[in-house]
């Protein structure tokens, strides 16, 4: 009986040792993948010039990004079981993206510029007027949606309504050109040279406000 107990204890000890080795290997592989994901994100930011690091590091960062992508199986074929296995584990563990996914990054936004043409030749610039923060938030959301190609059939109608809201305050305006575009922040190098954000037009419409010519002409 004592022999059986000793054999059982020995088997239990072997089982514990194997379990510890498995857990240790899993722990190492897990955090190795976490490190690779984080490094891939950091190298990607550096390679794209989105940090304050000198441009001379861009090439090395691209090599580092490629190496990290290779470790994560992203350079393998889409049908590769290794690539699929690593991708499945990363998503199941919630480690498919590093801190760069949540890193602060100022996005571009959309803006509507109204060119107001008067009968005496004057030209002024204005934007749709809103009252209150809630209305401003709704206007920003509307402009962001208009940038999507699926809303192209509605663009002229919506911009015409916004242009007419400004015209009611200035009835002496003859024509309004509504210019829709995105306002893009400067990249790191432009920012270091003192450049500010810039407006990039996407599309525009002309609206004639005379009663006999109350039609729009897309540009």
C-alpha positions in Angstrom: 0.0 0.0 0.0 2.8 2.3 0.9 4.3 1.5 -2.5 1.1 2.5 -4.3 1.0 5.8 -2.3 4.6 6.6 -3.3 3.9 5.8 -6.9 0.8 8.1 -6.8 2.7 10.9 -5.3 5.5 10.5 -7.8 2.9 10.6 -10.7 1.4 13.7 -9.1 4.8 15.4 -8.9 5.5 14.6 -12.5 2.1 16.0 -13.5 2.7 19.2 -11.6 6.1 19.6 -13.2 4.7 19.1 -16.7 1.8 21.5 -16.0 4.3 24.2 -14.7 6.4 23.8 -17.8 3.3 24.1 -20.0 2.1 27.2 -18.1 5.5 28.7 -18.3 5.8 28.1 -22.1 2.3 29.5 -22.6 3.1 32.6 -20.4 6.3 33.2 -22.4 4.6 32.8 -25.8 1.6 35.0 -24.8 3.8 37.9 -23.7 6.1 37.4 -26.6 3.1 38.0 -28.9 2.1 41.0 -26.9 5.5 42.4 -27.3 5.5 41.8 -31.0 2.1 43.4 -31.5 3.2 46.5 -29.5 6.5 46.8 -31.4 4.7 46.5 -34.7 2.4 49.4 -33.8 5.3 51.5 -32.6 7.5 50.8 -35.6 4.5 51.6 -37.9 4.0 55.0 -36.3 7.7 55.8 -36.6 7.9 54.6 -40.2 5.0 56.8 -41.2 6.6 59.9 -39.6 3.9 60.3 -37.0 6.3 60.8 -34.1 8.9 63.4 -33.1 11.7 61.1 -33.9 14.1 62.1 -36.8 13.2 60.9 -40.3 16.5 59.1 -40.4 14.9 56.3 -38.3 12.1 55.7 -40.8 14.0 53.0 -42.8 15.0 51.1 -39.6 11.4 51.4 -38.3 10.1 49.9 -41.5 12.5 46.9 -41.2 11.4 46.5 -37.6 7.7 46.7 -38.6 8.4 44.0 -41.2 10.1 41.8 -38.7 7.3 42.1 -36.2 4.7 41.4 -38.9 6.7 38.3 -39.9 6.7 37.0 -36.3 2.9 37.6 -36.2 2.4 35.6 -39.4 1.2 38.6 -41.4 3.7 38.0 -44.1 2.5 34.5 -44.7 -0.2 33.6 -47.2 -3.8 34.3 -46.2 -4.6 30.5 -46.2 -1.6 29.7 -44.1 -2.6 27.7 -40.9 0.1 29.5 -38.9 -1.2 32.9 -39.8 -4.8 31.9 -39.1 -3.8 30.3 -35.9 -1.9 33.3 -34.6 -4.6 35.7 -35.7 -7.3 33.5 -34.0 -5.3 33.4 -30.7 -4.6 37.2 -30.8 -8.3 38.1 -31.3 -9.5 35.5 -28.7 -7.0 36.8 -26.2 -7.8 40.5 -27.0 -4.2 41.4 -27.8 -4.5 41.9 -31.6 -3.9 45.7 -31.2 -1.4 47.5 -29.0 -1.6 50.8 -27.3 -1.3 52.6 -30.6 -4.9 51.7 -31.2 -5.9 53.9 -28.4 -3.1 56.5 -28.8 -4.3 60.1 -29.1 -4.4 61.2 -32.7 -6.1 64.3 -34.0 -8.3 63.3 -36.9 -9.4 65.4 -39.8 -12.9 66.9 -39.8 -15.2 68.3 -42.4 -16.2 71.9 -43.0 -18.6 73.8 -45.1 -17.4 77.2 -46.5 -20.0 79.5 -48.0 -18.8 82.1 -50.6 -21.4 85.0 -50.6 -21.5 87.0 -53.8 -23.2 90.4 -53.7 -24.6 92.4 -56.6 -21.9 95.1 -56.2 -19.1 92.5 -56.7 -18.2 91.9 -53.0 -17.4 88.4 -51.9 -17.6 87.3 -48.2 -17.1 84.0 -46.5 -19.3 82.5 -43.9 -20.4 79.2 -42.4 -23.7 77.8 -41.3 -24.9 79.3 -38.0 -26.1 77.1 -35.1 -27.1 77.9 -31.6 -25.9 75.8 -28.8 -23.4 73.0 -28.4 -26.0 70.3 -29.2 -26.8 71.9 -32.6 -23.1 72.3 -33.4 -22.6 68.6 -32.6 -25.4 67.6 -34.9 -24.1 69.8 -37.7 -20.6 68.2 -37.4 -22.2 64.8 -37.5 -24.2 65.8 -40.6 -21.1 67.1 -42.4 -19.1 63.9 -41.6 -21.9 61.8 -43.1 -22.0 63.9 -46.3 -18.4 63.0 -46.9 -19.5 59.4 -47.4 -20.1 58.5 -51.0 -23.4 56.8 -50.2 -24.9 60.2 -49.3 -23.9 61.7 -52.6 -27.6 62.0 -53.8 -28.4 64.1 -50.8 -25.4 66.4 -50.8 -26.9 69.2 -53.0 -30.2 69.2 -51.2 -28.6 69.4 -47.7 -26.1 72.1 -48.7 -28.8 74.1 -50.4 -30.8 74.1 -47.1 -27.7 75.2 -45.2 -26.9 77.9 -47.7 -30.4 79.3 -47.6 -30.3 79.5 -43.8 -27.4 82.0 -44.2 -29.1 83.8 -47.1 -32.2 84.6 -44.9 -29.9 86.7 -42.7 -28.4 88.4 -45.8 -31.2 88.8 -48.4 -29.0 91.1 -50.6 -26.7 88.2 -51.5 -27.2 87.1 -55.1 -25.3 83.8 -55.2 -23.8 81.4 -52.7 -21.1 78.9 -53.5 -21.1 76.1 -51.0 -17.7 74.5 -50.8 -17.5 71.2 -48.8 -14.1 69.8 -47.8 -11.9 68.3 -45.1 -9.7 70.2 -42.6 -6.5 68.2 -42.2 -4.0 68.7 -39.4 -0.3 69.1 -40.4 2.0 66.1 -40.0 4.9 66.2 -37.6 7.4 67.8 -40.1 4.9 70.5 -41.2 4.1 71.2 -37.5 7.7 71.7 -36.7 8.0 74.3 -39.5 5.0 76.2 -38.1 2.4 75.1 -40.6 -1.2 75.0 -39.5 -4.1 72.8 -40.5 -5.3 73.2 -44.1 -8.6 73.0 -45.9 -9.0 70.6 -48.8 -12.1 71.0 -51.0 -14.0 67.9 -52.0 -17.0 69.2 -53.9 -19.0 72.4 -54.3 -22.4 73.7 -55.5 -23.5 77.1 -56.8 -26.9 78.3 -55.6 -28.5 81.4 -57.4 -30.8 83.2 -55.0 -32.8 85.2 -57.6 -36.4 84.2 -57.8 -36.2 83.5 -61.5 -32.9 81.6 -61.2 -33.5 79.6 -58.0 -31.7 76.6 -59.3 -28.4 75.0 -58.4 -25.5 74.2 -60.6 -22.9 71.5 -59.5 -19.3 72.2 -60.0 
